[in-house]
Amino acid sequence: MQTCKKYLSSLFAVLLALLLFTGGSAFADEEKDAALLADILCKLAADKEEDVTPLLQSLENDQRHLISLNFRLKSPESTARKLLLNAHDMEISLIEAAETVRDTLRYTFCLADEQYTAGVDEILKELSARGYTVEKFRNYWGNDGYKGINTNLATPDGFVFELQFHTADSYDAKENKTHDLYEIVRSEQSTPEEKEEADAKQREIFAAVPVPEGAIDYVWAQTRQAAA
């Protein structure tokens, strides 16, 4: 995509150099290839984190705060697994899969229920005013399953990161109550029956999460890929 062209070009330049100097042998092992790509992506994320984290922290107040900040940088190992999974699921190359991984740098705002919708809007407007672009917006509050708002934002110089918006209850459901079930659903080793059972349990848990006023209908109209 155009907004992340600068950072992806760095990735592709390294890959091209490896191809030229190794005759393609650097890409003979899929797992090693994924590890190489993951390392590059994670280094780019670590570079941008120094700018993004202080900005997001400046948007905190007594009604909203960043949580799980220690996990803002995705590990190279987790990134490599996601690259392999996306490549297999989408039937694309690992290099193409690298363009689909947008959470090597990721953040979560936890907002009070009564201020949730207004708070999300305020944060996105403030980031937009500072030159950030909402590349992707997904509102899952009306879904039969996962609850929350997930976004991908691009920095002024084009690096894309993930920003999620949760309430205390939706975050607890996601992180503590359904995390293992989510891994079962995504695992290539799980049987269809195991996936179906895990998915049903996830839906049951998320159905019990209170929905903040106005959350279901909230849309960030300026996003390039707004969808409920």
Backbone as JSON, one array per atom type, in Angstrom:
{
  "sequence": "MQTCKKYLSSLFAVLLALLLFTGGSAFADEEKDAALLADILCKLAADKEEDVTPLLQSLENDQRHLISLNFRLKSPESTARKLLLNAHDMEISLIEAAETVRDTLRYTFCLADEQYTAGVDEILKELSARGYTVEKFRNYWGNDGYKGINTNLATPDGFVFELQFHTADSYDAKENKTHDLYEIVRSEQSTPEEKEEADAKQREIFAAVPVPEGAIDYVWAQTRQAAA",
  "N": [[0.83, -1.19, 0.0], [0.32, 2.32, -0.51], [0.83, 4.05, 1.67], [2.53, 2.67, 3.39], [4.76, 2.31, 1.94], [7.42, 3.2, 2.14], [8.5, 1.73, 4.32], [8.01, -0.95, 3.61], [9.51, -1.06, 1.31], [12.1, -1.09, 2.27], [12.17, -3.62, 3.39], [11.78, -5.25, 1.09], [14.06, -4.57, -0.35], [16.12, -5.73, 1.11], [15.41, -8.41, 0.83], [15.64, -8.75, -1.94], [18.38, -8.35, -2.26], [19.35, -10.6, -0.93], [18.4, -12.61, -2.58], [19.83, -12.07, -4.93], [22.51, -12.41, -4.16], [22.66, -14.96, -3.18], [21.65, -16.6, -4.99], [19.08, -17.43, -4.68], [19.1, -19.37, -2.75], [18.78, -18.57, -0.15], [16.13, -18.71, 0.31], [15.22, -21.26, 0.53], [14.17, -22.72, 2.57], [11.21, -22.77, 4.2], [10.48, -22.12, 6.89], [12.79, -20.88, 7.83], [12.86, -18.75, 6.09], [10.57, -17.36, 6.89], [11.35, -16.66, 9.46], [13.44, -14.91, 8.92], [12.11, -12.81, 7.54], [10.36, -12.03, 9.59], [12.14, -11.05, 11.52], [13.1, -8.73, 10.28], [10.72, -7.22, 9.99], [10.05, -6.86, 12.68], [12.17, -5.34, 13.63], [11.77, -2.96, 12.25], [9.39, -2.21, 13.47], [10.23, -1.8, 16.12], [11.79, 0.43, 15.78], [9.91, 2.42, 15.11], [8.32, 2.46, 17.35], [9.36, 4.12, 19.32], [8.45, 6.63, 18.71], [5.66, 6.4, 18.51], [4.6, 5.34, 20.94], [4.95, 7.37, 23.08], [3.22, 9.34, 22.06], [0.66, 8.11, 22.09], [0.45, 7.67, 24.82], [0.16, 10.26, 25.7], [-2.46, 10.72, 25.22], [-3.93, 9.5, 27.14], [-6.24, 9.45, 29.92], [-8.25, 9.82, 32.94], [-10.38, 8.27, 32.19], [-9.64, 6.57, 30.23], [-7.05, 4.36, 29.27], [-3.85, 3.0, 28.29], [-3.29, -0.45, 27.97], [-1.54, -3.54, 28.74], [0.94, -2.72, 27.8], [3.51, -3.66, 27.85], [3.55, -5.59, 25.96], [3.55, -4.46, 23.49], [5.26, -4.73, 21.34], [5.4, -7.14, 18.96], [6.68, -10.42, 19.11], [9.53, -11.77, 17.31], [9.27, -14.52, 16.89], [6.51, -15.03, 17.15], [5.63, -13.41, 15.08], [6.77, -14.69, 12.87], [5.33, -17.1, 12.91], [2.8, -16.11, 12.3], [3.22, -15.12, 9.74], [3.68, -17.5, 8.3], [1.22, -18.78, 8.7], [-0.61, -16.97, 7.51], [0.35, -17.01, 4.89], [-0.18, -19.64, 4.15], [-2.97, -19.83, 4.57], [-3.98, -17.86, 2.85], [-2.87, -18.63, 0.52], [-0.52, -17.48, -0.61], [2.72, -15.98, -1.27], [5.46, -15.81, 1.11], [6.62, -13.3, 1.12], [4.55, -11.74, 0.11], [2.79, -12.2, 2.19], [4.0, -10.78, 4.19], [3.12, -8.21, 3.82], [0.62, -8.32, 4.88], [0.78, -8.45, 7.58], [0.18, -6.49, 10.17], [0.5, -5.95, 12.82], [2.9, -5.95, 14.19], [3.66, -3.91, 15.75], [1.63, -3.0, 18.31], [-1.21, -1.77, 20.05], [-3.44, -1.26, 22.86], [-6.25, 0.44, 23.92], [-8.06, 0.81, 26.87], [-11.24, 1.67, 27.73], [-13.6, 3.46, 29.8], [-16.92, 2.26, 30.17], [-19.06, 4.14, 29.96], [-17.88, 6.23, 28.65], [-16.93, 5.23, 26.35], [-17.59, 5.24, 23.45], [-17.44, 7.99, 22.78], [-14.85, 8.44, 23.6], [-13.26, 6.8, 21.89], [-13.74, 8.13, 19.49], [-12.63, 10.65, 20.04], [-9.9, 10.02, 20.36], [-9.17, 8.99, 17.82], [-9.69, 11.24, 16.25], [-7.81, 13.03, 17.29], [-5.39, 11.76, 16.65], [-5.62, 11.77, 13.88], [-5.5, 14.52, 13.43], [-2.85, 14.91, 13.93], [-1.57, 13.93, 11.78], [-1.77, 11.21, 11.37], [-3.18, 8.34, 9.74], [-6.19, 6.56, 9.44], [-6.11, 3.48, 8.33], [-7.53, 1.13, 8.27], [-10.6, 0.1, 9.58], [-12.5, -1.63, 11.89], [-15.47, -2.46, 13.33], [-16.61, -4.44, 15.78], [-18.67, -4.66, 17.57], [-21.33, -5.23, 17.04], [-21.28, -7.81, 16.27], [-21.7, -11.41, 16.27], [-19.91, -12.66, 18.35], [-16.49, -11.99, 18.89], [-15.86, -8.89, 20.56], [-15.32, -5.41, 20.26], [-13.3, -2.67, 18.94], [-11.2, -2.61, 16.22], [-8.35, -1.23, 14.73], [-6.17, -0.22, 12.04], [-3.53, 1.97, 11.84], [-1.68, 4.44, 10.09], [1.44, 5.97, 10.43], [2.66, 9.38, 10.02], [4.82, 9.04, 8.25], [4.27, 6.64, 7.09], [4.38, 4.07, 8.39], [2.6, 1.24, 9.45], [0.5, 0.36, 12.14], [-1.21, -1.47, 14.77], [-4.17, -0.61, 16.55], [-6.28, -1.21, 19.14], [-9.54, -0.92, 20.64], [-11.06, -1.28, 23.69], [-13.42, -2.23, 26.3], [-13.25, -2.81, 29.85], [-14.5, -5.25, 30.28], [-14.74, -6.39, 27.68], [-12.08, -6.65, 27.01], [-11.19, -8.43, 28.96], [-12.66, -10.68, 28.25], [-11.55, -11.22, 25.74], [-8.75, -11.5, 26.22], [-8.34, -13.1, 28.5], [-10.43, -14.99, 28.85], [-11.05, -16.19, 26.4], [-8.75, -16.63, 24.96], [-7.24, -19.07, 24.72], [-9.13, -20.6, 23.42], [-9.35, -19.24, 21.02], [-6.84, -19.77, 19.92], [-7.11, -22.47, 19.42], [-9.04, -22.46, 17.4], [-7.63, -21.2, 15.34], [-5.48, -22.87, 14.9], [-3.69, -25.08, 12.77], [-3.51, -27.66, 13.45], [-5.77, -28.38, 14.8], [-8.82, -30.24, 14.86], [-11.76, -30.19, 12.72], [-14.01, -30.52, 14.34], [-13.05, -29.79, 16.86], [-12.45, -27.11, 16.39], [-14.99, -26.07, 15.84], [-16.33, -26.47, 18.28], [-14.75, -24.89, 20.0], [-15.14, -22.37, 18.85], [-17.88, -21.98, 19.28], [-17.92, -21.8, 22.07], [-16.44, -19.47, 22.43], [-18.19, -17.55, 21.31], [-20.31, -17.68, 23.08], [-19.16, -16.66, 25.42], [-18.44, -14.03, 24.63], [-20.96, -13.04, 24.13], [-21.93, -12.35, 26.57], [-20.75, -9.96, 27.22], [-21.16, -6.62, 28.17], [-22.52, -4.06, 26.09], [-21.32, -0.92, 25.22], [-23.04, 2.24, 25.19], [-24.0, 3.42, 22.04], [-21.9, 2.19, 20.75], [-22.23, 0.11, 18.86], [-23.13, 1.34, 16.54], [-21.11, 3.08, 15.86], [-18.91, 4.55, 13.53], [-15.89, 5.23, 11.89], [-15.75, 7.59, 9.69], [-13.8, 8.54, 7.96], [-12.02, 6.61, 7.31], [-10.23, 4.45, 5.05], [-11.06, 1.91, 4.63], [-13.62, 1.33, 5.85], [-15.75, -0.7, 7.72], [-18.35, -2.61, 9.15]],
  "CA": [[0.0, 0.0, 0.0], [1.11, 3.53, -0.7], [1.24, 4.67, 2.93], [3.63, 1.96, 4.05], [5.71, 2.02, 0.87], [8.79, 3.45, 2.59], [8.97, 0.65, 5.17], [8.03, -2.2, 2.88], [10.61, -1.02, 0.35], [13.29, -1.53, 3.01], [12.07, -5.07, 3.48], [11.99, -5.86, -0.2], [15.44, -4.34, -0.75], [16.91, -6.77, 1.77], [15.07, -9.7, 0.21], [16.23, -8.77, -3.28], [19.83, -8.53, -2.1], [19.59, -11.99, -0.58], [18.18, -13.41, -3.78], [20.91, -11.82, -5.89], [23.81, -12.89, -3.69], [22.62, -16.37, -2.8], [21.05, -17.38, -6.07], [17.79, -17.94, -4.24], [19.24, -20.38, -1.71], [18.34, -18.04, 1.14], [14.7, -18.91, 0.42], [14.99, -22.68, 0.29], [13.53, -23.29, 3.75], [10.09, -21.88, 4.5], [10.53, -21.64, 8.27], [13.9, -19.92, 7.92], [12.43, -17.56, 5.36], [9.63, -16.65, 7.74], [12.11, -16.08, 10.57], [14.18, -13.77, 8.36], [11.14, -11.74, 7.32], [9.86, -11.59, 10.89], [13.17, -10.25, 12.17], [13.13, -7.42, 9.62], [9.5, -6.51, 10.35], [10.09, -6.49, 14.1], [13.14, -4.25, 13.79], [11.09, -1.76, 11.79], [8.42, -1.86, 14.51], [10.96, -1.27, 17.27], [12.23, 1.77, 15.41], [8.79, 3.37, 15.16], [7.73, 2.46, 18.69], [9.88, 5.24, 20.1], [7.64, 7.8, 18.4], [4.23, 6.15, 18.67], [4.21, 5.13, 22.33], [4.74, 8.62, 23.83], [2.04, 10.04, 21.55], [-0.53, 7.47, 22.61], [0.41, 7.91, 26.27], [-0.31, 11.63, 25.92], [-3.91, 10.73, 25.03], [-4.56, 8.84, 28.27], [-6.81, 10.23, 31.01], [-8.82, 8.95, 33.97], [-11.43, 7.45, 31.59], [-9.06, 5.68, 29.22], [-5.63, 4.15, 29.47], [-3.24, 1.92, 27.55], [-3.07, -1.66, 28.77], [-0.63, -4.53, 28.15], [1.94, -1.98, 27.04], [4.73, -4.47, 27.76], [3.44, -6.5, 24.81], [3.3, -3.65, 22.29], [6.09, -5.23, 20.24], [5.2, -8.57, 18.68], [7.97, -11.12, 19.07], [9.88, -12.34, 15.99], [8.75, -15.89, 16.79], [5.07, -14.93, 16.87], [5.48, -12.82, 13.75], [7.09, -15.74, 11.89], [4.19, -18.02, 12.87], [1.7, -15.45, 11.6], [3.58, -15.09, 8.32], [3.45, -18.82, 7.75], [-0.22, -19.04, 8.73], [-1.26, -16.15, 6.49], [0.77, -17.49, 3.58], [-0.89, -20.89, 3.87], [-4.42, -19.58, 4.51], [-4.29, -17.04, 1.67], [-2.18, -19.22, -0.63], [0.35, -16.45, -1.16], [4.12, -16.13, -0.87], [5.81, -15.19, 2.39], [6.85, -11.87, 0.89], [3.22, -11.13, 0.05], [2.21, -12.3, 3.53], [4.59, -9.73, 5.02], [2.3, -7.01, 3.68], [-0.63, -8.51, 5.61], [1.04, -8.44, 9.02], [0.14, -5.09, 10.57], [0.46, -5.85, 14.28], [4.2, -6.1, 14.85], [3.54, -2.88, 16.78], [0.2, -3.0, 18.58], [-1.61, -1.13, 21.3], [-4.84, -1.4, 23.25], [-6.84, 1.39, 24.86], [-9.2, 0.34, 27.64], [-12.03, 2.85, 28.04], [-14.77, 3.29, 30.64], [-18.1, 1.98, 29.36], [-19.87, 5.33, 29.73], [-17.13, 7.17, 27.8], [-16.27, 4.43, 25.32], [-17.78, 5.7, 22.07], [-16.89, 9.35, 22.66], [-13.4, 8.34, 23.76], [-12.69, 6.29, 20.65], [-13.83, 9.21, 18.51], [-11.65, 11.69, 20.41], [-8.55, 9.52, 20.1], [-8.95, 8.92, 16.37], [-9.63, 12.61, 15.73], [-6.54, 13.62, 17.69], [-4.34, 11.15, 15.84], [-5.78, 12.29, 12.53], [-5.02, 15.9, 13.42], [-1.39, 14.87, 14.01], [-1.02, 13.37, 10.55], [-1.96, 9.76, 11.28], [-4.29, 7.95, 8.88], [-6.85, 5.29, 9.75], [-6.07, 2.67, 7.12], [-8.52, 0.07, 8.35], [-11.46, 0.25, 10.75], [-13.43, -2.74, 12.05], [-16.28, -2.38, 14.54], [-17.14, -5.78, 16.02], [-19.62, -4.66, 18.67], [-22.6, -5.81, 16.62], [-21.05, -9.16, 15.79], [-21.98, -12.58, 17.12], [-18.57, -13.16, 18.67], [-15.54, -10.99, 19.38], [-16.36, -7.53, 20.75], [-14.29, -4.38, 20.33], [-13.0, -1.96, 17.7], [-9.81, -2.81, 15.8], [-7.94, -0.32, 13.65], [-4.78, -0.09, 11.59], [-3.2, 3.36, 11.58], [-0.38, 4.72, 9.47], [2.13, 7.16, 10.92], [2.85, 10.33, 8.91], [5.78, 8.56, 7.26], [3.79, 5.44, 6.44], [4.44, 2.79, 9.1], [1.26, 0.84, 9.88], [0.44, -0.38, 13.39], [-2.55, -1.82, 15.2], [-4.7, 0.01, 17.76], [-7.57, -1.77, 19.51], [-10.29, -0.2, 21.66], [-11.85, -2.21, 24.48], [-13.84, -1.94, 27.67], [-12.62, -3.78, 30.75], [-15.13, -6.55, 30.08], [-14.4, -6.96, 26.37], [-10.67, -7.05, 27.04], [-11.1, -9.63, 29.78], [-13.17, -11.79, 27.44], [-10.59, -11.49, 24.67], [-7.4, -11.86, 26.64], [-8.29, -14.09, 29.58], [-11.46, -16.03, 28.8], [-11.17, -16.86, 25.09], [-7.47, -16.68, 24.25], [-6.9, -20.45, 24.38], [-10.12, -21.04, 22.43], [-8.96, -18.59, 19.77], [-5.69, -20.5, 19.39], [-7.62, -23.74, 18.89], [-9.72, -22.17, 16.14], [-6.64, -20.82, 14.32], [-4.44, -23.89, 14.73], [-3.82, -26.03, 11.66], [-3.53, -28.99, 14.04], [-7.09, -28.64, 15.38], [-9.78, -30.9, 13.99], [-12.96, -29.37, 12.48], [-14.9, -30.62, 15.5], [-12.45, -28.98, 17.93], [-12.61, -25.71, 16.02], [-16.41, -25.72, 15.97], [-16.63, -26.4, 19.7], [-14.06, -23.72, 20.56], [-15.8, -21.17, 18.33], [-19.16, -21.85, 19.98], [-17.64, -21.34, 23.44], [-16.06, -18.07, 22.32], [-19.4, -16.76, 21.06], [-21.07, -17.65, 24.33], [-18.46, -15.75, 26.34], [-18.55, -12.65, 24.16], [-22.37, -12.62, 24.19], [-22.19, -11.84, 27.91], [-20.05, -8.69, 27.4], [-22.04, -5.45, 28.02], [-22.2, -3.21, 24.93], [-21.42, 0.51, 25.56], [-24.02, 3.01, 24.43], [-23.53, 4.0, 20.79], [-20.74, 1.48, 20.19], [-22.58, -0.71, 17.7], [-23.33, 2.18, 15.35], [-20.0, 4.01, 15.62], [-18.08, 4.33, 12.34], [-14.94, 6.29, 11.57], [-16.11, 7.79, 8.29], [-12.67, 8.94, 7.12], [-11.14, 5.49, 7.02], [-10.23, 3.97, 3.67], [-11.7, 0.6, 4.56], [-14.59, 1.26, 6.95], [-16.71, -1.78, 7.61], [-18.84, -3.11, 10.43]],
  "C": [[0.87, 1.25, 0.0], [1.65, 4.08, 0.61], [2.4, 3.96, 3.61], [4.75, 1.63, 3.05], [7.15, 2.16, 1.34], [9.32, 2.27, 3.39], [9.01, -0.67, 4.45], [9.15, -2.22, 1.86], [11.91, -1.43, 1.01], [13.33, -3.04, 3.11], [12.4, -5.73, 2.16], [13.42, -5.67, -0.71], [16.35, -5.41, -0.15], [16.67, -8.12, 1.11], [15.69, -9.83, -1.18], [17.73, -9.0, -3.21], [20.16, -9.99, -1.78], [19.42, -12.9, -1.8], [19.35, -13.29, -4.76], [22.21, -12.48, -5.46], [23.82, -14.36, -3.28], [22.04, -17.24, -3.9], [19.73, -18.01, -5.68], [17.89, -18.94, -3.11], [18.8, -19.89, -0.34], [16.86, -18.29, 1.35], [14.33, -20.37, 0.15], [14.26, -23.35, 1.44], [12.46, -22.33, 4.23], [10.16, -21.31, 5.91], [11.65, -20.64, 8.46], [13.55, -18.62, 7.21], [11.52, -16.7, 6.24], [10.35, -15.97, 8.9], [12.88, -14.85, 10.12], [13.25, -12.57, 8.16], [10.65, -11.15, 8.64], [10.87, -10.69, 11.6], [13.22, -8.84, 11.58], [11.91, -6.6, 10.03], [9.53, -6.03, 11.8], [11.1, -5.38, 14.37], [12.56, -2.93, 13.32], [10.11, -1.28, 12.85], [9.11, -1.23, 15.71], [11.44, 0.15, 17.01], [11.11, 2.79, 15.55], [8.16, 3.46, 16.54], [8.15, 3.66, 19.52], [9.09, 6.53, 19.86], [6.17, 7.6, 18.78], [3.82, 6.04, 20.13], [4.01, 6.43, 23.11], [3.5, 9.39, 23.36], [0.77, 9.43, 22.12], [-0.67, 7.68, 24.12], [-0.11, 9.31, 26.59], [-1.83, 11.74, 25.78], [-4.66, 10.0, 26.16], [-5.18, 9.87, 29.22], [-7.47, 9.28, 31.99], [-9.94, 8.06, 33.45], [-10.91, 6.47, 30.54], [-7.56, 5.56, 29.45], [-5.14, 2.98, 28.6], [-3.02, 0.73, 28.47], [-2.17, -2.62, 27.99], [0.47, -3.86, 27.32], [3.25, -2.76, 26.91], [4.73, -5.4, 26.55], [3.19, -5.74, 23.51], [4.12, -4.11, 21.09], [5.89, -6.74, 20.1], [6.56, -9.23, 18.58], [8.25, -11.64, 17.66], [9.31, -13.74, 15.81], [7.26, -15.89, 16.45], [4.81, -14.37, 15.48], [5.76, -13.87, 12.66], [5.93, -16.73, 11.77], [3.03, -17.41, 12.1], [1.98, -15.36, 10.1], [3.28, -16.42, 7.65], [1.96, -19.13, 7.65], [-0.95, -18.26, 7.64], [-0.92, -16.63, 5.08], [0.01, -18.75, 3.19], [-2.38, -20.63, 3.67], [-4.81, -18.84, 3.23], [-3.69, -17.58, 0.38], [-1.36, -18.18, -1.38], [1.77, -16.71, -0.69], [4.35, -15.47, 0.49], [6.05, -13.69, 2.23], [5.52, -11.13, 0.8], [2.56, -11.15, 1.43], [2.76, -11.21, 4.44], [3.78, -8.44, 4.95], [0.99, -7.11, 4.46], [-0.45, -8.44, 7.12], [1.18, -7.0, 9.48], [0.13, -4.91, 12.08], [1.81, -6.16, 14.93], [4.37, -5.02, 15.92], [2.05, -2.74, 17.04], [-0.07, -2.44, 19.95], [-3.08, -1.38, 21.58], [-5.2, -0.31, 24.24], [-8.01, 0.7, 25.55], [-9.96, 1.58, 28.11], [-13.2, 2.5, 28.95], [-16.01, 3.13, 29.76], [-18.86, 3.25, 28.98], [-19.19, 6.36, 28.83], [-16.54, 6.48, 26.57], [-16.38, 5.05, 23.92], [-17.19, 7.09, 21.85], [-15.37, 9.31, 22.75], [-12.7, 7.82, 22.53], [-12.65, 7.39, 19.6], [-12.78, 10.29, 18.79], [-10.23, 11.25, 20.06], [-8.25, 9.5, 18.6], [-8.88, 10.31, 15.76], [-8.31, 13.27, 16.08], [-5.39, 13.06, 16.87], [-4.4, 11.64, 14.4], [-5.25, 13.7, 12.41], [-3.5, 15.97, 13.44], [-0.76, 14.16, 12.81], [-1.12, 11.87, 10.41], [-3.2, 9.46, 10.43], [-4.87, 6.61, 9.32], [-6.95, 4.5, 8.45], [-7.17, 1.62, 7.1], [-9.29, 0.23, 9.65], [-12.45, -0.91, 10.78], [-14.14, -2.63, 13.39], [-16.98, -3.73, 14.72], [-18.22, -5.83, 17.11], [-20.97, -5.27, 18.29], [-22.47, -7.25, 16.16], [-21.47, -10.23, 16.8], [-20.64, -13.25, 17.42], [-17.74, -12.05, 19.28], [-16.15, -9.59, 19.46], [-15.19, -6.56, 20.9], [-14.19, -3.65, 19.0], [-11.52, -2.13, 17.41], [-9.49, -1.87, 14.65], [-6.49, -0.57, 13.27], [-4.57, 1.37, 11.27], [-1.83, 3.47, 10.96], [0.18, 6.0, 10.06], [2.3, 8.13, 9.75], [3.85, 9.87, 7.86], [5.47, 7.15, 6.77], [3.89, 4.11, 7.15], [3.06, 2.46, 9.67], [1.35, 0.0, 11.16], [-1.01, -0.63, 13.77], [-2.93, -1.07, 16.48], [-6.09, -0.54, 17.99], [-8.2, -0.92, 20.62], [-11.22, -1.18, 22.37], [-12.42, -1.56, 25.73], [-13.14, -2.97, 28.55], [-13.18, -5.17, 30.51], [-14.77, -7.18, 28.74], [-12.94, -7.4, 26.32], [-10.49, -8.33, 27.85], [-11.57, -10.86, 29.0], [-12.16, -12.21, 26.38], [-9.31, -12.11, 25.19], [-7.35, -13.02, 27.63], [-9.25, -15.26, 29.4], [-11.5, -16.79, 27.48], [-9.84, -17.04, 24.36], [-7.12, -18.1, 23.81], [-7.87, -21.0, 23.33], [-9.79, -20.48, 21.05], [-7.8, -19.34, 19.11], [-6.11, -21.84, 18.8], [-8.26, -23.53, 17.52], [-8.72, -21.89, 15.03], [-5.63, -21.93, 14.0], [-4.72, -24.83, 13.56], [-3.88, -27.47, 12.19], [-4.9, -29.37, 14.63], [-8.0, -29.33, 14.37], [-10.98, -29.97, 13.76], [-13.9, -29.38, 13.68], [-14.37, -29.76, 16.66], [-12.62, -27.5, 17.64], [-14.05, -25.25, 16.23], [-16.8, -25.55, 17.44], [-16.01, -25.17, 20.34], [-14.73, -22.42, 20.11], [-17.12, -20.93, 19.04], [-18.96, -21.33, 21.41], [-17.24, -19.87, 23.43], [-17.28, -17.17, 22.17], [-20.23, -16.62, 22.33], [-20.46, -16.67, 25.33], [-18.63, -14.31, 25.92], [-19.99, -12.14, 24.22], [-22.71, -12.02, 25.54], [-21.53, -10.49, 28.18], [-21.03, -7.52, 27.21], [-21.57, -4.57, 26.86], [-22.37, -1.74, 25.33], [-22.42, 1.23, 24.66], [-23.37, 3.63, 23.19], [-22.42, 3.23, 20.11], [-21.07, 0.72, 18.92], [-22.63, 0.13, 16.42], [-22.15, 3.09, 15.03], [-19.18, 3.59, 14.4], [-17.15, 5.52, 12.19], [-15.03, 6.53, 10.08], [-14.92, 8.07, 7.39], [-11.76, 7.79, 6.76], [-11.26, 5.05, 5.57], [-10.96, 2.66, 3.53], [-12.67, 0.43, 5.73], [-15.56, 0.12, 6.7], [-17.11, -2.23, 9.0], [-18.53, -4.57, 10.57]]
}
